[in-house]
C-alpha cells in the first residue's frame, strides 16, 4: 500500500530550511489524516508491518546492510508507541530496541558516543534507539548544568566551537556508519505544546497511566522553548544525505506511525537486497538432505501400510 505523501515531504533539508528562516513553530505538528477511519488505519498499518517483516527477512539473509532507526522528541511525543506499533510485525531476533536515559558513571567516564556505539545493529539487523547520542546536543545543550556535571577537559568545554564540533563529530560518525553498511534514519516526532498538555492531562486523569507522570513533566514544559531551540539547531546541523532527519507531525499518533512505516519501507526498498544464491557445494548439500528426508518419508509410508 502507498500513502498520499512522500518521505521527502517530511525530510529536513538544511539549505532550504535556512532560506525559509526555519523555526520549529512553522513546521506542522498536524496534517490531514492519511487514513479514513480506525479500520482503514489498521489495514494500512497491517500492510506496512507485513511488508516491513518481508524486507527484514531479506535484510537478514543478505547480511551486508544494517538499519539504525533513531527516535527523538519532546516528552509524550509518542516514541514508545511508534516503535511498538511500527515494528510489531518484525521478527524479534532481527530487531533490537535500546532506550538511553541518564548516563551512568561508567558511561560518563567515556566519550559520549561510547554507550550508543556498543548498541549498534549488526549487519542484517534493525537497531532502534529510543533517544540516542543526540541527547548530547539536545538536553545537554539546553541545560548547562548537565554539561557542567560531565568530567570533560575544561579547555574544550569552554571553546567557542564546542557545539559545532559535536555536530561535526556526529555527522562524520554517521557517514562512517553509512560507508560500513549501516543506513541511518532519524525521526523527530514533532509535537505541539497544546497536544502535550492534553496527553499529560489524560495521564493525570487515568489511573492506569499515573505511573507515567511526575512533577518532572511540568519542569520539562517550562523548558519547552529552550529545548525547541536546541532541536532547531540539531536538525539543521545534523541532517545530511547519509543520515537524514524527518520531522514527523506527531499530534496524530496514527498518522505519525503510518508516515514512519512508509519512510522505513521506502528506504529498505532502495537497497540491493536479495537472498544469497547457493553455490555448488550448498546445492549438493540441499540435494543430499532432500534425498535423505524423502527416503525417510517413503519408508514411513511403506511401514504404515
C-alpha positions in Angstrom: 0.0 0.0 0.0 1.0 3.6 -0.5 0.3 6.8 1.4 -0.8 10.1 -0.2 2.5 11.6 0.7 6.2 11.1 0.0 9.1 10.7 2.5 10.6 13.9 1.1 7.6 15.8 2.4 9.0 15.4 5.9 12.7 15.4 5.3 14.7 18.1 6.9 16.8 19.8 4.2 19.1 22.3 5.9 19.8 24.6 3.0 16.2 25.0 2.0 15.1 25.4 5.6 17.7 28.1 6.3 16.4 30.1 3.4 13.0 30.0 4.9 14.4 31.1 8.3 13.4 27.8 9.7 11.7 27.6 13.1 10.1 24.6 14.6 7.0 26.7 15.3 6.5 27.0 11.5 6.6 23.2 10.9 3.3 21.4 11.0 2.6 19.2 14.0 -0.6 18.0 12.4 -1.6 17.3 8.8 -4.7 15.9 7.2 -5.4 12.3 8.1 -3.8 9.7 5.8 -6.5 7.2 6.8 -10.3 7.3 6.5 -11.1 5.8 9.9 -9.7 3.4 12.5 -10.4 0.3 10.4 -8.6 1.8 7.4 -5.7 2.9 9.7 -5.4 -0.7 11.0 -5.5 -2.1 7.4 -2.8 0.3 6.3 -0.6 -0.4 9.3 -1.0 -4.2 9.0 0.0 -3.9 5.3 3.1 -1.9 6.2 4.1 -4.3 9.1 3.8 -7.3 6.8 5.9 -5.6 4.1 8.5 -4.5 6.6 8.6 -8.0 8.0 9.3 -9.4 4.5 12.1 -6.8 3.9 13.7 -7.5 7.3 14.0 -11.2 6.4 15.8 -10.4 3.2 17.9 -7.8 5.0 19.0 -10.6 7.5 19.6 -13.1 4.8 21.6 -10.7 2.6 23.8 -9.8 5.6 25.6 -6.8 4.1 23.5 -3.9 5.5 22.0 -2.9 8.8 19.4 -0.3 9.6 19.5 2.1 12.5 16.3 4.0 13.5 16.7 6.9 15.9 13.6 8.4 17.6 13.8 11.8 19.3 11.1 14.1 20.5 9.6 16.1 23.4 8.1 14.2 26.3 4.8 12.4 25.3 5.6 12.8 21.6 4.8 9.1 21.1 8.2 7.5 20.6 7.4 4.3 22.6 4.1 3.8 20.8 5.6 4.4 17.4 8.3 1.9 18.0 5.8 -0.7 19.3 3.3 -0.4 16.5 5.6 0.2 13.6 7.9 -2.7 14.4 5.1 -5.1 15.7 5.5 -7.5 12.7 9.3 -7.8 12.7 11.0 -10.9 14.0 12.4 -10.0 17.4 15.6 -11.9 16.6 16.2 -9.4 13.8 15.4 -6.3 15.7 16.8 -4.7 18.9 15.5 -1.7 20.8 17.6 0.3 23.2 16.5 3.2 25.4 19.0 5.7 26.5 18.2 7.6 29.7 20.5 9.5 32.1 24.1 8.1 31.6 25.8 6.1 34.3 29.1 7.0 36.0 30.8 4.4 33.7 29.3 6.0 30.6 30.2 9.5 31.6 33.8 8.3 32.0 33.9 7.5 28.3 33.4 9.7 25.2 29.7 10.5 24.6 29.4 8.1 21.6 30.6 5.1 23.6 27.4 3.9 25.2 25.5 4.0 21.9 28.3 2.6 19.8 28.1 -0.6 21.8 24.4 -1.0 20.8 24.7 -0.5 17.1 23.0 -3.2 15.0 25.0 -6.0 13.3 24.7 -6.3 9.6 21.4 -8.0 8.7 19.6 -6.4 11.7 17.5 -3.4 12.6 18.6 -1.4 15.6 16.2 1.1 17.3 17.4 3.9 19.6 14.7 5.4 21.8 16.7 8.6 22.4 20.3 8.4 21.4 23.7 10.2 21.2 21.6 13.2 20.1 20.8 13.8 23.8 24.3 15.3 23.9 23.4 18.2 21.6 19.8 18.4 22.9 19.3 18.1 26.7 23.0 18.7 27.4 23.0 21.8 25.3 19.6 23.1 26.6 20.6 22.6 30.3 24.1 23.9 31.1 24.1 22.2 34.5 24.0 18.8 32.7 27.1 19.7 30.7 28.8 21.1 33.9 28.4 17.7 35.6 30.3 15.9 32.9 34.1 15.3 33.5 35.3 16.9 30.3 38.6 18.8 29.8 37.9 22.5 30.6 39.8 23.8 27.6 37.3 22.0 25.3 34.1 22.8 27.1 35.0 26.5 27.1 35.8 26.5 23.4 33.5 28.7 21.3 33.1 26.0 18.7 32.2 23.2 21.2 28.7 22.6 19.9 29.7 22.8 16.2 32.4 20.3 16.9 29.8 17.9 18.4 27.6 18.3 15.4 30.6 17.6 13.1 31.5 14.5 15.2 28.0 13.1 14.8 27.8 13.8 11.1 31.2 12.2 10.5 30.2 9.2 12.7 27.1 8.7 10.6 29.0 8.9 7.4 31.3 6.3 8.7 28.4 4.0 9.6 27.0 4.5 6.1 30.2 3.5 4.4 30.2 0.4 6.5 26.7 -0.7 5.5 24.5 0.9 8.2 21.7 3.0 7.0 20.6 5.6 9.5 17.1 7.1 9.6 16.3 9.8 12.2 12.7 10.6 13.3 11.9 13.8 15.2 8.4 13.4 16.5 7.2 16.9 16.3 4.6 17.6 18.9 2.7 20.8 19.7 2.7 22.2 23.2 -1.1 22.1 23.3 -1.1 18.4 22.4 1.5 17.6 25.0 -0.7 19.3 27.7 -3.7 17.2 26.5 -1.7 14.0 26.8 -0.3 14.9 30.2 -3.8 15.6 31.4 -5.0 12.3 30.0 -2.3 10.6 32.1 -3.3 12.5 35.2 -7.0 11.5 34.8 -6.5 7.8 34.0 -5.4 5.7 36.9 -3.6 3.1 34.8 -1.4 5.9 33.4 -0.5 7.6 36.7 2.8 5.7 36.8 3.9 7.7 33.7 3.5 11.2 35.2 5.6 13.2 37.7 6.5 16.7 38.6 9.4 16.4 36.1 6.8 16.7 33.3 6.0 20.2 34.5 9.7 21.2 34.5 10.0 19.8 31.0 7.2 22.1 29.9 8.9 25.1 31.5 11.9 24.3 29.4 9.9 23.9 26.1 11.3 27.0 24.3 15.0 26.3 25.1 14.5 22.6 24.1 12.8 23.7 20.9 15.8 25.9 20.1 18.2 23.0 20.7 16.1 20.8 18.4 16.2 23.5 15.7 19.9 23.8 15.8 20.4 20.0 15.9 18.1 19.3 12.9 19.8 22.0 10.8 23.3 20.9 11.6 23.0 17.1 11.5 20.5 16.3 8.7 22.5 15.1 5.8 22.2 12.8 2.8 23.7 9.8 4.6 21.5 10.1 7.7 18.5 12.4 7.1 16.2 13.8 9.8 12.5 13.5 9.2 10.2 15.9 11.1 7.1 13.8 11.7 3.8 15.6 12.6 3.1 13.8 15.8 -0.1 15.4 17.1 -2.0 12.5 15.4 -0.3 9.3 16.6 -1.8 7.1 13.9 -0.7 9.5 11.1 2.8 9.5 12.6 3.1 5.7 12.7 2.0 5.4 9.1 4.4 8.0 7.9 7.3 6.4 9.8 6.4 3.0 8.4 6.3 4.4 4.9 9.7 6.0 5.2 11.4 2.9 6.6 9.9 0.7 3.8 10.9 3.2 1.1 14.5 3.2 2.4 14.9 -0.5 2.7 13.3 -0.9 -0.8 16.2 1.2 -2.3 18.8 -1.2 -1.0 20.1 -4.0 -3.4 18.8 -6.7 -1.1 18.4 -10.3 -2.2 18.5 -13.8 -0.8 22.0 -15.3 -1.3 22.5 -17.5 -4.3 23.7 -21.0 -3.2 27.0 -22.3 -4.6 27.6 -25.8 -6.0 28.6 -27.1 -2.5 25.4 -25.7 -0.9 23.2 -27.1 -3.8 24.8 -30.5 -3.2 24.0 -30.3 0.5 20.4 -29.4 -0.3 20.1 -32.4 -2.7 21.6 -34.8 -0.1 19.2 -33.5 2.7 16.2 -33.7 0.4 17.1 -37.3 -0.7 17.5 -38.5 2.9 14.3 -36.9 4.1 12.3 -38.2 1.1 13.7 -41.7 1.7 12.6 -41.4 5.4 9.2 -40.2 4.2 8.9 -43.1 1.7 9.9 -45.6 4.4 7.4 -44.3 6.8 4.6 -44.6 4.4 5.6 -48.1 3.5 5.8 -49.1 7.2 2.3 -47.6 7.8 0.7 -49.9 5.2 
